[in-house]
Amino acid sequence: MHVMLVFDAVIAAFGLYLVWAAWNMKRTKEVCPLLFGAEEKSCKDKEGCIEGIYRQMLLFGLLAALYGGLGLFNGVLHAFGKTFDVICALAFLLACFWFFAQIRKSRDRYF
């Protein structure tokens, strides 16, 4: 079960990174290369793209950090049980699909 603790820690760290990257993207007015890779240079409307994806990126980052943090807490203390783990994992997967769809929409619109 220690492997799941590592996954939870990585997901929490990734969530915190996404929150920081969203904030940094808004501050510097540069599209985050994590989202669009090499395509970022061909962006038609950087400010529109940033405004379009900022809230979704921030929300997904917060959800990922929360999921990872709760997973770590539950993995160490077994406070909520396995049912909680399964429900949270399904909710996180749904959030992943939603966020990837938002990235795809932004790519189609701004690139």
C-alpha distance (Angstrom), angle and dihedral (degrees) to the residues before:
residue distance angle dihedral
M1 . . .
H2 3.80 . .
V3 3.81 88.9 .
M4 3.80 90.0 65.7
L5 3.80 89.8 54.1
V6 3.80 88.7 56.8
F7 3.82 90.7 49.7
D8 3.79 90.7 48.4
A9 3.80 91.1 50.4
V10 3.81 91.7 48.9
I11 3.82 91.6 48.7
A12 3.82 91.3 48.7
A13 3.82 91.1 48.8
F14 3.81 90.7 47.0
G15 3.80 89.9 50.9
L16 3.79 91.5 51.6
Y17 3.80 89.7 47.7
L18 3.81 90.5 52.5
V19 3.80 91.0 51.2
W20 3.81 90.1 50.4
A21 3.82 92.1 44.6
A22 3.82 91.5 50.6
W23 3.79 91.2 50.1
N24 3.80 91.5 45.4
M25 3.80 91.7 47.5
K26 3.80 90.5 53.4
R27 3.82 92.0 45.5
T28 3.82 98.4 47.3
K29 3.82 97.1 33.4
E30 3.82 89.4 -131.9
V31 3.80 122.5 128.0
C32 3.81 112.5 -114.2
P33 3.83 109.0 -109.1
L34 3.81 89.3 -147.3
L35 3.79 90.0 70.5
F36 3.77 103.3 46.1
G37 3.80 106.1 11.7
A38 3.79 116.7 -156.5
E39 3.82 90.4 -7.8
E40 3.81 90.6 76.1
K41 3.80 90.6 88.3
S42 3.80 91.6 58.4
C43 3.81 94.6 54.8
K44 3.82 111.5 137.5
D45 3.80 96.2 -157.1
K46 3.82 114.2 18.4
E47 3.79 96.4 179.1
G48 3.81 91.9 47.7
C49 3.79 90.8 48.4
I50 3.80 92.0 49.5
E51 3.81 92.0 48.3
G52 3.79 89.8 46.2
I53 3.80 97.5 52.9
Y54 3.83 103.0 26.6
R55 3.81 98.4 89.0
Q56 3.79 93.9 42.1
M57 3.79 91.4 49.4
L58 3.79 91.8 47.5
L59 3.81 92.4 47.9
F60 3.79 93.8 47.2
G61 3.81 91.1 47.0
L62 3.80 91.0 52.1
L63 3.81 91.3 47.2
A64 3.80 91.6 49.0
A65 3.81 92.0 48.5
L66 3.80 90.4 47.8
Y67 3.80 92.7 47.4
G68 3.80 92.3 48.0
G69 3.80 92.8 45.6
L70 3.80 93.5 48.5
G71 3.80 89.6 45.8
L72 3.79 90.9 53.4
F73 3.79 91.4 46.8
N74 3.79 92.7 48.4
G75 3.81 92.8 42.9
V76 3.79 92.9 54.5
L77 3.80 101.2 37.0
H78 3.81 101.1 23.9
A79 3.79 86.7 -138.9
F80 3.80 99.8 150.4
G81 3.80 105.6 27.7
K82 3.79 134.8 -133.5
T83 3.80 95.8 -61.7
F84 3.78 89.3 62.0
D85 3.82 90.1 50.8
V86 3.79 92.0 52.5
I87 3.81 94.4 46.6
C88 3.80 91.7 47.6
A89 3.81 92.2 47.1
L90 3.81 91.3 52.1
A91 3.80 91.4 47.1
F92 3.81 89.8 49.5
L93 3.80 91.7 50.4
L94 3.80 90.0 51.6
A95 3.80 89.3 49.7
C96 3.83 89.4 50.7
F97 3.81 92.0 52.5
W98 3.80 90.5 47.4
F99 3.81 92.9 49.7
F100 3.80 93.3 47.0
A101 3.82 89.2 50.7
Q102 3.81 89.3 52.1
I103 3.81 90.9 51.3
R104 3.79 90.1 49.1
K105 3.82 90.9 51.1
S106 3.80 91.0 49.9
R107 3.79 91.7 48.1
D108 3.80 91.2 51.5
R109 3.78 92.3 46.7
Y110 3.81 102.9 42.6
F111 3.81 105.2 27.5
